Amino acid sequence: MAEGTNGRRRFSDKWGKHELDVLAVLSSAFPQWLTSRQIAQRVKAYADSYGELADQAAKAAFAKQFQRDRAKLAAMGIAIESRQPEYSSKSEGQDFASYRLQLGDEPRIRLHFEQEDLPVLAAANYLARSISVSSTSAKQEQQAQQHASRTTPRVPQTPIPGLGLDSIAPGLGTQTIPETLVKVIDSRRFAATVDVDGEHINVAYTDSDDLAMFVLEHPGAYVVSPPEAVAAFHRRLDAATQFAIADESSGDNSATVVTSAISSHHDRSGADDDDDPELSKAHQKKSASFQTGSEVDRRLRLMLFLSAHLGEEYSLAELAERFIGKAKSEDELKKFVNVIHKDINTLTTVSDDGEMAGSQFFDIDWSLLDAEGIVSATNSLGLERLAGISPQYLSLLTASVSYLAHSPLLPEEQRDQARSLYERLHAHVVPGETPWLSLTGYELEPRSFSAVRRAISTDSLLDMEYTDGAGRTRRKLVAPAKIFVDEGVYYAAVWTDVADVAPKDKQHLVVKDTRINKANGKPRIWQVLRLARIERAELVKPTKPISIPDVPVNELRKWSFDNGTAAVFITDQPDLSFPKTLSGATVEPYGDGQKVHLTVSSDSWFVAFCIAHARHITAVAPETLRTMIVARAQRELSVSQHDSEESGE
């Protein structure tokens, strides 16, 4: 180490071992408290640089470095608690605080995870950590941040593998997360607790309009916390009660909103739906893993894993794959194995001048390691108490796995794995303790989604059983052409003129509707139905290639809405984003803002949509819908006031 200007050797540890030495010193002393002076004397890297902390300069330098190392360990989930005041440059003559490793008293749950569980587990961990800010354990943090700006994200943008989970699921940090999932979760930067039918649900949302839409789509629901979210919801309700009646006339200078879709005509041409997270499932990509490349991080993870599995045997090659990644060649595998071997030495070796840095983390069976390349460790200084999952986090993780098993955020094969993993995790959760969660703006994927999408991508026919408008179950052979989202719901557009490509044993299922569609004066050869209405779907190979005309979704939408309501709303400024999400809507300049014309299939959806975006809507038509909006907003205000009065009693 280089000499400092004050005659002491400047703090330098190129091997990144001093955090481990701090952990070893505090672990070996537990449950005793160590003063700053004792820590500085026992950790060799500190002793070399700061000696006996004889002057204020040394004290200040030590305090700065120790807090950096403490924060590094805390980021890994290893907390160091303190008592007495922290060191301050204004407290001359006062000794430092005392410190102790916080091993925790609560029981931790240890489960065995297979290698095939890790991709799903990593995705669920990403979701759980992102939304955990709204859980009970985060309420104190929310109170501390009540004066913070609402633009400050409440959901961590770079989740770190949980200490407990990482200690029993090695390799979690080397997994890649589907890009769609990362994109959707990261766009929902805030979290709130919403009461839905008496149950509290953790909801991750993009902005206050987004959260309002979620609440209004669940009648009787209300925002519980944080207070800023409650206030923002009330502002939208107040604004909605002031809506004027809109002018319904149309101008000449209008543009139509184009609807995104998964389509048989676009998938093969290489079009990419990634800009629309609702519809990008057909083009799943992988994102980079969120594990950092730091040697210290890897060694800490390895140390925690070995602590959780004392006495068990692992080959160096297995540890290399779990903690570094899958090698692409034999030479790379040898390199990875050497790195892990070096890590083992770091965790069990003495400091560079032959003195012990506290106590060793492990006793290693060196003969077994040298002869067969197998690691078996004992004596972890009590760190095994950190291994495993806390009951609270397991509950949130279980909810995350359940959500991913039924949502379109994971590839189909991983959703099957998620369902299996959920059954295993749920067995360890106390009944009623699972904090169910949701992401706004996402209808859970209907059961038929995968089959319909597969039929589109493979040019197959679909033998489907579905429920018609009268509630009767029907069966029909069709050719699915498009999947699109409209008013928050998944729809499929299917071509029914398939008699010339249907196998003989399926000809009786062909039903070509030749009645005239009053919307366009053409036969009803196209059928548009909600995916949720399809109860069973089986792919059928056509006898020859199918030829389906490419009709824009906007046209299909018009044809299917025979009984839709023509609606209008006016905004207070141009170029807002939310009108651009409305399928088939026409937008024209109007005053200081825009006038938006659309055909509404669901009146209740339109009521919720206008209230959610009430800050930028000034008028609505027709009068029947405006009356419904005002009535709903007034009712929500009275319900919210009643709920807040009850909670305050």
Disulfide bonds with the S-S distance in Angstrom:
none
